[in-house]
Structure formats: structure tokens, C-alpha cells
Amino acid sequence: MVPNRDENKRAVLRYYDRTESRLGYLYLLRGTKHFGWYEAGDSGWRFSPAMRRMERQLGQRLGLEADSRVLDAGCGMGDVARTLAADFGLDITGIDILDFNLVEARRRSERAGLANRTRFIECDYHDLSRFEDGEFDGVYTMETFVHAADAERALAEFHRVLRPGGRLVMFEYSRTPNECLLPAARAAFDAVCELGAMPAWHRLNHGDLENLLESASFKVESVEDVTARMLPMLRLFAVLGRFPYALARRLGKTEKAVNAMSGVEMWKHQEAWRYNIYTATERT
């Protein structure tokens, strides 16, 4: 059953507007809302360099020429967009449903001298009607598709706004089927998805997103399991989240410590999920 989009949008807004989310992302990750890419020997505590490496991995997989027009579907405060604009010369349009993200994204791009290459618009990626057919050379998501209420509708919109032969790159999660998980892992996974407003992750078993992309007339070029690259950051999230999560559970207020819970439970139940890079092109 497809979740109600309006209800899901409100759930996503609640998740990111929580005090824990606002303060955690701002003070721990400086507003960025995705994992980092770690090489052997990297310190897990060096969050910013790792996140910039993850963003450059995205730019490499997009493989687009400078000045190509790209849609950032769930831009947050625009950190990914600015890296792609500065390091790859891309022209980025970022969309998000959170007004405070967009205000900060514009401010940071202006301060970085990248306002001419990055623009940020309030928009839901389920409905991209403000954009023309074939308007973009590339589209990407960076850990945002898990929030989709209607995965098929979102992919159809990505396909429509891409030019023929355009590229779609998605840094997203997949899950182990329920029947392959122990009860504790199933319960933890359900809690993370429900409190984090991530209905798409709940339904996307390993291999399912590939099938949805093919059904949406994309040609899947590659799927890379890069879980090991982001685990150093997750391990530290689990360490940092252990006390606030335990306290929230004791007080019966787990919903007040969603990110702490997610860090602890995702680390504990690594068998329940993977972190993947999906690269696809629009069929011509």
C-alpha cells in the first residue's frame, strides 16, 4: 500500500524539525545530512572531509560535462550542490520541502560565491511539474529517496525531467527481507523507518530499486554496495548515541532521540541493510 503523500510529507517535516535533528545535524555535521566516504586509515571523526569525498564520488558517477544542468532531489542545505558546482562546474537546481533548509542553502551559496551555479526551490520530488520535460542532464538523490511515499511516482518524475540519455545517480539504502531477519532486527528496522519517516526504505528489499528503475524506463548501469565506506561514521554515531538513546528509552521518549536510536540500531543490526550507489541512464 502506497502511503498518503500529505501524511508522509508531514512526517518528514516533523523528523527534520525535531530539536535533536536540527541541533545534531548542525553541530555534528555542520548541516550536511549524509554519510561520508572513508578510505583505509581515515579517522572516523573527520566528518567533513569524508562527506566531501562522498559528494565527489557522486560527481564522478554523474560523469557530466561542465555547465550540465542537474537536479538535486532533496538538497538540504546545499552542501552536495556546492561541491558539484565548485569541483565539477555543474549547474545545480536543488529542491527541498523544508523552508529552513532552503534559506540556509541560499545563504551558504551566496557566501561561497556559488549563487550563479546553485539555486534552491521549495518543491516535492513527487511533483516536478514546474520543470519542463527533458530539462536536466542529470538527477541525483543523496540519502533522500528513503523518504519517498510513492517511489514509482518519484522515479517517473525523474525520468520525465531528464533529457534522453540523461543520467540518474542515487546514493540510497536497501534492506534485507523481513523473513531473513531475526525479530530484534525486524523491530529495530521498523522503528527506524517509522520514526525517521522512511517508507521507501521499508519496502525496498535488495534488488527492488533496480527493478523499479527498469520499470520506469531507466537502464541500470551499475549498483555498488559501498556500505564499508560509510561504516566508520556510523560506528561513531552509535557511540555518541548510546547514552541519549538509553535515556530516552528509560523515559519512554524514544521519538525524541530518533537519530541516536538510528545510529545505535543500524550499527547493531548491520545485517538488515546496505548502502548502495545506483547509476542509471534514461533509455533513448
C-alpha positions, -999 to 999 in steps of 0.1 A, spaced: 0 0 0 14 34 -10 15 58 20 -5 90 18 18 116 4 5 145 25 8 125 57 43 113 48 53 149 40 42 160 74 61 131 90 93 141 71 89 177 83 84 166 119 115 144 117 138 172 104 122 199 125 129 180 158 153 197 181 175 166 180 177 166 142 183 204 139 210 205 166 226 172 157 230 179 120 241 215 126 267 210 153 279 175 144 278 177 106 275 214 100 241 209 84 251 182 60 226 153 60 245 123 45 273 99 54 309 102 45 333 81 23 362 66 42 394 52 29 416 28 48 433 46 77 410 76 77 399 89 111 362 83 116 360 117 134 369 137 103 334 140 92 337 170 68 365 156 46 346 122 44 314 139 34 331 159 7 347 127 -6 312 111 -8 300 141 -28 329 138 -52 321 102 -57 287 114 -68 302 139 -92 324 112 -108 295 89 -113 274 116 -129 302 120 -154 287 151 -169 305 180 -187 308 214 -170 277 235 -172 254 205 -174 221 211 -157 215 188 -128 186 184 -103 194 177 -67 163 159 -54 163 167 -17 191 193 -14 191 200 23 214 230 30 230 226 -4 264 211 5 263 184 -22 252 210 -48 280 234 -39 307 206 -41 293 196 -76 292 232 -87 327 241 -74 346 208 -82 328 197 -114 314 230 -128 278 217 -128 247 240 -128 226 227 -99 189 232 -91 182 219 -56 147 212 -44 136 205 -8 103 206 12 120 223 43 120 261 41 147 265 67 170 242 47 164 264 16 171 297 34 204 284 47 213 268 14 209 301 -4 229 319 23 258 295 21 259 295 -17 260 333 -17 288 333 9 307 307 -11 304 327 -44 283 300 -60 249 316 -62 253 317 -100 257 279 -102 233 268 -75 196 277 -70 173 263 -44 135 259 -47 108 246 -25 94 216 -43 84 179 -36 102 154 -59 69 136 -63 56 165 -84 82 182 -106 55 199 -128 73 233 -125 101 218 -147 99 210 -184 103 176 -200 140 169 -206 151 200 -187 181 183 -169 211 164 -180 214 147 -146 193 140 -115 206 127 -82 195 118 -47 218 116 -17 200 95 11 167 112 3 148 86 -17 141 66 15 116 94 24 95 88 -8 59 80 -2 54 69 -38 87 55 -52 72 48 -86 58 84 -90 91 99 -80 111 78 -105 86 87 -132 91 124 -125 129 119 -126 126 102 -159 103 129 -173 126 158 -164 158 141 -177 168 146 -213 171 114 -235 203 97 -223 204 117 -191 220 102 -160 204 94 -127 227 86 -97 212 76 -63 231 71 -31 205 51 -12 198 22 11 182 -12 5 170 -37 31 172 -74 39 137 -91 36 118 -94 68 117 -132 66 156 -133 67 159 -112 98 157 -121 135 128 -105 155 151 -80 172 165 -68 138 130 -65 123 117 -45 153 147 -21 152 144 -17 114 107 -10 117 113 17 144 140 34 124 118 36 93 87 47 112 102 74 133 126 86 105 97 89 80 113 65 56 85 44 39 105 37 7 134 21 27 108 -1 44 97 -16 11 129 -17 -9 145 -51 -4 179 -57 -20 173 -57 -58 139 -39 -57 151 -4 -67 169 -18 -97 136 -34 -108 117 -1 -102 143 18 -123 139 -6 -152 102 -3 -150 105 34 -151 124 31 -184 159 36 -170 188 14 -179 207 4 -148 244 7 -155 257 -3 -121 248 -10 -84 277 -7 -59 275 -19 -23 296 7 -6 284 1 30 320 -5 42 329 31 31 305 48 55 307 24 85 334 44 103 310 73 106 281 51 116 302 35 143 308 69 159 272 78 156 264 46 176 290 56 202 277 91 205 240 80 205 243 52 231 236 74 262 209 97 248 191 66 233 193 47 266 180 77 285 151 82 260 141 46 263 142 48 301 119 78 300 96 63 273 106 91 249 123 72 221 107 95 195 128 124 210 161 106 201 154 92 167 189 99 153 206 84 184 184 54 181 191 50 143 229 52 149 228 25 176 203 2 159 218 4 124 252 -4 138 240 -32 159 219 -47 131 241 -43 101 227 -75 86 194 -56 80 205 -31 54 231 -20 27 242 14 15 244 14 -24 252 36 -53 228 32 -82 238 46 -116 213 46 -144 206 64 -177 174 73 -194 167 49 -223 167 67 -256 
